[in-house]
Amino acid sequence: MELTAGGRPFVHQHSAHCESGVTAALFRDQGFNISEALVFGIGSGIFFGHLFFVKMVGLPITTFRGLPGSVFRKAGKRLGAKFIVKTYRNPQKGMAELRQLLREGKIVGLTTNIYWLSYFPNRFRFQFNGHNLIALREIEGGFRVSDPVLEHPVDCLTDDLERARFAHGPLEPHGRLYYPSQIPPNPDIKKACIKGMKDTCNMMLRTGIPIFGVSGIRFLAKKIKKSPQKLGFNEACRHLGNIVRMQEEIGTGGAGFRFMYAAFLQEAGELFLSDELKRLSQDMTAVGDKWREFAVVSARIIKQRDEKEETFAKAGDILLACAAREEALFKDLSKIVRKLKA
């Protein structure tokens, strides 16, 4: 058990996803016990987008989740919580305010770039501006932090944390910090789940933008099929590898968060006593397995194993199958949600 700057006990829990894990921990600190899966679903964490015009280390970004910060903001709003979110232009001001909040006894969520967090081994560090953690208290030369993807709280050097909070590049965090200031004693979880599911269905089915949602999966599938001819084999492999890394590493929990959303649907099914939601949970698990199949085939393509069997065309076809299954699933979910009562 860890202590916060205010002397309160803090129980660190390993999580599948950094932002939903941080959000659940911040809520628990306020006395509201909620699972990471419910936070993820209420906060509409699952998404898809292929941002071919935004590059990270020279490669297009493929995202399997909403913008960094959106899970906390949406979950907090839908649960009726009051919360604070701040960004800074000046790193010194951002670090000074963090210290002040910790002195006041608060624990604080931070958005960082994982590359500059030296408590991670070098092989796990890469440029990504959407990693979340909790600052618990200041220590000599740094801060004690609860990073939800690790087993235990760790110490982070002051210079490292400042650099991570104010890193440059796509989706710059600008020193973002956040925390709930008040949570109602009895939040309406059912109502929050309904809002989260409706929003997710809209994002996956009805954005009207071909690079987002189910349309975005199909867009990427067709692009993958053509990539060896357009980019050359080696460059096409680099692009494919980056998609898989986004899916399996940045999409913590695996399969681009599909297993996490299945866990949410299972909990929601128990909450609403809905066999239909529990069935969709099983369907989403199967979709996650299909995404995993895509990752395996992609790895074999990159390593040039079974070259006749494992092709870019096959990888693209698997994604088209994922798109078809997700379209059917979210259409079913949209119909089910309309019948649910808070």
N, C-alpha and C positions, 0 to 999 in steps of 0.2 A: 504494500500500500504506500502511495506517495502522498506528500503533503503539499498543498498549494501555498502561495505566498501569505494567504490569510490564515494558515494553520489548519484548514479543513482537509479531511482525508479525501484523496482522489484515487479511484480504482481504475487503473489503466486496463483497457481491453483491446486485444488485437481485432482489427476489422478487415473486411474484404475490400473496402473502398475508402479512400482517405477522407473525402468531404462528408459522406454520410456517417462515417465513423466519428469524425470530429463533432458533427452536429448532434448525434445521439449522446456523445459524452458531455457536451455543453448543456444539453437539456437535462441529463441525469444530475449534473452538478446543481441544477436549479430545483431538484426534487421531483422531476418528471421522468419516470422510467419508461423508455421507449426503445424498441429494437432498431438496429441499423437498417434492417429490411423495410420496416414501416417508414422510416425517415426517407429512404431512397425512393419508395413508391409515392409517398405524399409529396415529396419534392420533385416529382417528375424527372428522376435522374436519368432514365433510359432515353436514348435518342440515337440518331445517325446523321452524319453529314460528311460529305467529301469536299473539303475546301481546297480545290485544285489551285486556286489563286493565292493561297496563303502558304508560305513555305517555312519549314523548320529544318535547319541544317540542309537546306537546298531541296527538300522533299515536301510534297503536298501533305497537308494535315487531313487525316481521317479521324473524325471524332465519333465516339460511341455514347456520348453523354452531353448534357447541356453545358452552357458556359460555366466556368469556375465561379462559384459563389451562388449559383442559381438554386442548388439543392437546399442550402441553408436558408436563403431568402424565401423561397416558395414554401418550404416546410414550416418555417416560423410564422409566416403570414397565415397559412391555412389552419394552423393550430391556435391562432389567436395570440401569439406571443408578441411582445414588444422587443425589438432588437436594435443593435447598433452595428452599422457597417461603415468603415472609414477607409479612405485611401489618401496618399500623401504625395506631394511633389518633392518635398525635401526629406531625404533619408534621416537626417539628424532629428527632425521634428517627429517623424514616424517612430523612431527608436525611443525618443524621450517619452512619447505618449504611451508606448507599450510599457515602459518601466513604471510610469505613474499608475497605470491600470493595475499592474501586478502589485504595486505597493498598497493599492486600495483593497487588495484581497481577491480580485477577479482573476479568473482564468480566461485566456483569450485565444480564439482561433486565428490562424495566420495562413495566408496564401503565399507560397514560395516557389522558387525554382529548385528542383531536386538536385540539379548538377552541383550546386554550391554547398550542399549539406554534407560536410565531410565525415559525419558519423556513418554515412553509407559507404560500403566498400566501393572502390573505383569502378568495378565492373557493373555496378547497379546505378551509376550516376550518368544522366544524360540531360540534354536541354529540354526542360518541360516546365512551363510557368504555371501549372495548375495543381501543385502538390500542397496538401493541407495538413497542418499539425496544430497542437495546442501548446502555448507557452504557459507553464505552471508557476515558475518563479525565477527570479534572477539569482545567479550564483556568482562566485568569483570568476571573472573572465568570460562569463557567458550566461546561458539560460538552461534550466532544466525543462525539457519539452517531452510531451507525450505524442509520439508519432504513431498513428494507428496501424501502420503496416509493419511495425516492429513488435516484439514480444514484451519489451519493457521500456520505461521512460529512459531517455538518454540526455547527455549534456551536449549543448551546441555552443561553439565559440561565438562571441559577440560579432566579430567581423564576418563570420560565415553566415549568421542569421541575417545580418543587414544586407549582405550581398544577395542572399537568396530572396529576401523580401523585395528588393529593388532591382532585380535582374531585368535586362532588356530583351527584346525579341517579341514574337507573336504572343498576344494575350498578356502583356506585361502586368504583373500584380500590383505595381504602384504602392507597395507596402500595405496591402489590404489587411485589415484586422476586423474581427467581428465577434460578437457575443450576444446572448439573449439578456435583456435587462429585466424582463418579467415574463413569466409563463402563467396563464390562468390555472387555477387549482384543478379543474376538470375539463381539459380540452375535448372538443367534440371530434374524436378520432375518426368515426365513421364518415362524418361530413368532410373531413380533411382528405380521407381516402378517395371519396367520390370525386372531389375536385382534382386530386392528383391524377386519377385514372382518366378523367375526361380530357385534361390538358395533355396527357401523354398520347392519347388516341389522336387528338388534333395535330400534335407535332409529328406523329409518324404517318398520318394519312392525309392531312389537309393543309399543308403549308403552301401548296401551289408553286413551290420552288423545286426544280428537278434535282438539286443536289442534296436535298434534305429528306429525312424519313425513308419510307419504303421506296420512293422514287429515286432517292439518292443511292440506295443499295443497288438498284438496277443500273443506274448511271455508272457506278463504279465497276460493276460486273462487265459491262460492255467495254469499258475502258481497259480493264485487265486483259480481256481477250485480244484487243488490238495492240497492246503495249509492246510485244516483241518486235512487231513490224515498225511501229512508230519510234520506239526508243532504242532498239537493239536489245539483245538478250541480257547483257550484264546490267544495263541501266534499268530495264524492266524488273530484274530481280531486286535491285535496290529499292524500287518503289513498292514492290510486293512485300519485301521484308519489313518496310516501314509500316505498312498497313497491319501486318500481323503483330508488330511490336505495340502499336496503338491498341490493338484488340486485346492482347494477352498481358501486356505489362502495364501500360497506362490505363487500359480497361481492367483495372484490378478486380479480382473476383473471377476473371476468365471469361472468354467468349463474348467480349464486349458488353459486359454487365447483364447478359441474358439470364444467367443463373441467379443473379441477385434479384432481378425482377420476378423470376419464378418464385423465389422465397417470399417476396412481398405479396404476390397473388395468393400463395398458400396461407399466409397470415390473414390477409383480407378475407379469404374464404371462410376461415374459422371465425373471424370477427362478425361477418354477416350471415354465418351459417349457410353459405352458398356452395353447393356442389359444383355449380357452373364455374365459379372462380377457381376452385380447386382443380377442376379439369383443365382450365387454361394454364394453371401453374405447371401441370405435367406437359402440356403442349409447348410452353415456353422453355422448359428444360430440354425438350427434344430439339427445339430451334437452337438452343445453346450448343447441343451436341453437333448440330450441322455446322455451326460456326467453327467449332473445334476441328471438324473434318476439313474445312477450308484451310485452317492454320497448318494442319499436318501435310496436306497436299502442297501447299505453298512452300513449306520447308523442304520437301523433297524436290520441288522444282529448283529452288535456289541451290540445293546441294547436288543437283543434277543426278538424282537417283531415279531409276525407272523412267528414263526420258521419254519412252514411247507411251507410257501410261499416264504419267503425271505432267500435264501440260497447262499452259495458261488458259486454254479453252476450257479445260476441266474445272479449274479454279473458278473461272467466271460462271460456269454452269451451276456450281455449288452455291455461289452468291445469288444467282437468280432463283434457286430453290429456297434459299433463306428469305428472300424478298417475298416470294409467293406465300410462304408459311406465315411470315409476320403480317402481311396484309390481311390474310384470313383471320389471324388471331386478334389483331387490333379492331377489326370490324366486329368480330364476336364480342370483344370486350366492350366496345362502344354500345352495343345493343343491351348487354347485361347491365351496364352501369345505369342505363336509363330506368331500369326496373328496381334498382336498389333504393332503400330508404335509410336515411341517417337516423 
